[in-house]
Amino acid sequence: MPNPLILIPARMQASRLPGKPLADIHGEPMIVHVWRRAMETGLGPVVVATDSPEIVAAVEKAGGRAALTRPDHPSGSDRIKEAADLVDPQGRHDVIVNVQGDLPTIDPRVIVASVAPLADPAVDIVTLAAVITREEEKTEASVVKAIGSEIGPGRMRALYFTRATAPSGEGPLYHHIGLYTYRRGALDRFVALPQSPLERRERLEQLRAVEDGMRIDIIVVDDVPLGVDTPHDLDRARAILKSRAGV
C-alpha cells in the first residue's frame, strides 16, 4: 500500500491577488480551507510548504502543520521537494501529493483518486483533467489542454500538454488540472532535470517530465476545481463554501 504525504505549496506573492493564501473566507484564511480539504482525504499527513512565516502561523493556529522553505525556488515542484525532505528525511512516504494552495473548494475525492494509478509501477506521475464544456475555453491559452491515450475508463496516459487548441478533429478536449501525485523517486528525478525546450516554449513545467520519457497518467474528473487568482474568484469561492455549509 502507498504511504502518501500531501504537500500544499503556498506563497504570498501573487500578481493579481497579493497575499491570497491569507485571504479571508468565512473567518479563516484560504490556505486553511485547502488544508482542511486535504485532511478530509484521510490519505496521510498534510503539510503546507511556504516561504512565509505568516502562512506558517496561520496554518499552525488552525491546528495544521507547515514547513518553512527557502524563498528562491524556481517552481512549486522544487518547493515540494525541499518540504518533503524537511518533513520526511528518512523517505518513509513513497508518494507525494502536490495540492495547489489556491483550490479551497477542491473535492477531497479527486485528491484520493490521483493516488490509485501509482499501483502500476510503470507510472511515475498522476495528474487530473476534466472535459471542456465551455466553448471559449477551447481556444483560451490560459486553459491548458491535456492530450492522452485512453487506457481505461476515466484514465489516460499523457502524450502532451499544450496551451493551443488540441487535438484537432471530432472529440472532447480536456482541461488540465494542476494537481500532481508523484512517486517519491519520480519527484527527485524531475527536480534534478534541467528545463526542457518544450517546457520553456509552452511555459508548462510538466513537459519537462514528458520530454524526459517519464510516464504521466491522467484521471478524468467531473469538473475543474475553482482556482482563486482574482478578487472575483475569491467571491465565487466564498459563495461555493457558504452553500456547502448551508449558511
ABEGO torsion letter per residue (X at the ends): XBBBBBBBBBBABBAABBGAAABBBGGBBAAAAAAAAAAAAGAEBBBBBBABAAAAAAAAAAGBBBBBBBAABABAAAAAAAAAAAABAAGABABBBBBBAABAABBAAAAAAAAAAAABAABABBBBBBBBABAAAAABAABBBBBBBBAEBGBBBBABBBABBOBBEBEBBBBBBBBBBBBAAAAAAAAABBBBAAAAAAGBAAAAAAAAGBBBBBBBBABBBBBBABAAAAAAAAAAAAAAAGX
